[in-house]
Amino acid sequence: MKKLTFELEFITPAFIGGADPKDAELRPASFVGLLRWWYRKILQARVENLEELYKEESKLFGNQESSSNFWLKIKNPISRTSKTAEIRLKKIPIEQGISYLGYGNILYINFEKEKNMKKYEHVYNTLKKHGKTKLKGLFPAREFLLNEDIKDKTALEIVCKDELYNLIEALMFIFSQFGSLGGRSRRGWGSLHLIPTYESSYRNFGCFDLDFTEIRRAIKTVLGISGESYNNFNIFDIYVVKRGDKPLELLNTIGRMFSEFRNRREPDYSNVKLFLQQDKSLEQEIEVKRLYFGMPLKFTYKSLKGKSITFTPPTGRFASPVRFKVVRLEDGKYSVIIIHDKKCFVPNGINAELDENQGENEKEKISLKIKPLEDNIFYEFIHFLKKEKGLIEKEVHL
């Protein structure tokens, strides 16, 4: 048996839920689930059949009939409870881009409504304690973990069979480079890296290597591919945003750009609005490109007296194939990397639910056809960042 041990460092706050989603807790299950996702995603470069993919995945992670072939534990686990710990309001600068990417964890709360005083009592009490008189606005609605919470306390330990050592190490390296943890992790929250406390064969666990040599080597190890010529696995497109000194400032910048790109974007904005103004009994096919960035997605129109429509896939949720992660570079500065999952399964048969401010039980489910979703809107976003904003420093295709 072999052991791999790591120090853990958060670059951006991590909204990691425990038994109570308002609390923050670091748990082994969170890591195992994400490692499983990254392993499955990389295997798709070699195994396209879903049944075969499940068999390969089960060999390492186990299934209902067999146990996992490695063991992961957290030494000195850490948690923060909203009932006893303060929501550290000044630790996250609530700006436009930050709040846009943190939706769900950072919410607009109006404490003039009594129900909000009870629902977000932990936030309300913190505001009162600090003498805040402004009792409505954007606040972190959940506890979170910062690097200061885990430094010199928490470590990650993995024990595996000797023959799995190279595979596990390569997978951990990929996770350290690309992975994030917790709520809104696809939008840059919970960005982390791992620092090995054993003699590793990978030189840049604790920072991001812009030449991508080590990442390609790790992917080959996971895939079981040898040789030097195979460099494009057709799994991810990676775009590196220009560097800066402060992680949250970078996250705020990319959040503002993402919001600006998506806000009232055509043809989506006009197509959906026109549909709401027409006879909903008419069958028609409309184009809503933004759905590619994830669902459920709600469109609301103040000009139509608050009419709104929510789009959902048949499974109820479509996770965005676009990830943001804040990374530390070799020179000590930071950057945001944009990761495009080229192997994502794009849903068909998207559902729509109409809400004309009638109340929860009177929502009208409507039938409409959505044009097949394509990834061209993602590349439009990259063109926007590159040509209009001059923010893209490098791109690599893996």
Buried (B, 14 or more C-beta within 10 A) or exposed (E): EBEBBBBBBBBBBBBBBBEEBBBBBBBBEBBBEBBBBBBBBBBBBBBEEEEEBEEBBBEBBBEEEEEBBBBBEBEEBBBBBBEEBBBBBEEBEBBEBBBBBBBEBBBEBEBEEEEBBEBBBBBBBBBEEEEBEEBEBBBBBBBBBBBEBBEEEBBBBBBBEEEBBBBBBBBBBBBBBBBBBBBBBBBBBBBBBBBBEEEBBBEBBBBBBBEBEBBBBBBBBBBEEEEEEEEEBEBBBBBBBBBBEEBBBBBBBBBBBBBBBBEEBEEBBEBBBEBBEEEBEEEEEBBBBBBBBBBBBEBEBEEEEEBBBBBBBEEEEBBBBBBBBBBBBEEEBBBBBBBBBBBBEEBEEBBBBBBBEEEEEEBEEBEBEBEEBEBEBBEEBBEBBBEEBEBBEBEBBB
